[in-house]
């Protein structure tokens, strides 16, 4: 009887766990609360009081983290509970555990690492975009220079062809003139022989 009772209790607990697994939204909300708490503590430690600038900075950090969580946060469902993870340095880091309708976030060191990794990744992407933009700009400049040089070569080739055509024309005229002269002389000599 005890075995059946324990089995029934375990079954009820398992069903309760399955029914109360938090969704991604709950995980994100818990993570954002942890981020807000972390940012507030960091601001206190650094001696930044509550002022408009500090609040603005906190808002920017919170918004940045929210955007990062929207795109990077993965929910891993294990039927009785779920976890969220994020990809950092080609490694998956677990950020929270959800069960019985609650989300438990992990230590602040991991959160600090996640924030730093996110900032580093953002800086790297920005640097990559800047490098790609510079490379595209340089490629465009080289292409323009190449077209300019090609046009210059074509212009010089046309000029050279025109010069050769002119010389050939001049030589042909000279040849025709000399042929006419020879014909004239031949006629003159033929007349003299008669």
C-alpha positions, 0 to 999 in steps of 0.5 A, a space after each residue: 500500500 505504501 508503494 502505491 501511495 508513494 507512486 501516486 504522490 510521485 505521479 501527482 508531483 510529476 503532473 504538477 511539475 509538467 503543468 507548472 513548467 514556466 514558459 520562455 516569457 517567464 524566464 525572460 522576465 526573471 532574467 530581466 529582473 536579475 539583470 536589473 538587480 545586477 545593474 543596480 548593484 553595480 551602479 551602487 558599487 561604483 558610487 553612481 547615485 540615482 540621477 537621470 544619467 545613471 537611470 538612462 545608462 541602466 535603461 540602455 543596458 537593460 534594453 541591450 540585454 533584453 534584445 540579446 535575450 530575445 535573440 540568443 535565449 534558448 529554452 530547453 524543455 525537459 518535461 518536468 522542468 526547463 532551463 534557458 541557455 545562451 551561446 557564449 564563446 562557442 559554449 552553451 551556458 545555462 542561465 535559469 531553471 524553471 519548475 513549479 511555476 518559478 524561475 530560478 536564475 543562477 549566480 551573478 558571476 555568470 550573469 556578469 560573464 554573459 553581459 561581458 560576452 554579449 558586449 564583446 560580441 556586439 563590439 566584434 560584430 561592429 568591428 566586423 561590419 566596419 571592416 566589411 564596410 571599409 573593404 567594400 569601400 576599398 573594393 569600390 575605389 579599386 574598381 573605379 580606378 580600374 575602370 578609369 585606367 581601362 578607359 584611359 587605355 581604350 582612349 590611348 588605343 583609339 588615338 594610336 589606331 587613329 594615328 596608324 590610320 592617318 599614316 596608312 592613309 598618307 602612305 596610300 596617298 603617297 603611293 597613289 601619287 607615285 603611281 600616277 607620276 609613274 603612269 604620267 612618265 610612262 605615257 610621256 616616254 611612250 609619246 616620245 618614242 612614237 
